[in-house]
Amino acid sequence: MPSKMPNPNRSLLSVEEDIEIVGQANDGREAIALTHRLQPDVILMDVRMPVCDGVIATREIHQRYDWIRILILIKKFKL
């Protein structure tokens, strides 16, 4: 699924030969829907997302798909 927003993490991961990026969500609700459809092995989840944050999305995904590993990403911005 093409992303509406640029993502430097996608660029970093795409150079790894043994990693296939199968989806990218722009918000937590979309992450939950993509997980249901794609059922990936691993999810890289950003905590700060619009609509439904990554904490809530992670909780919902883990309750439904407890075998999927979720790595939490926390971006720190300097003001």
Number of C-alpha atoms within 10 A of each C-alpha: 9 8 11 9 9 9 10 9 9 14 10 9 13 13 10 10 7 8 10 11 14 10 16 20 20 14 19 24 19 15 22 22 14 17 21 13 10 10 16 18 10 14 19 15 22 20 19 15 16 11 11 16 17 24 16 14 22 22 14 15 22 15 10 12 14 11 13 15 15 17 12 14 12 11 9 6 5 4 3
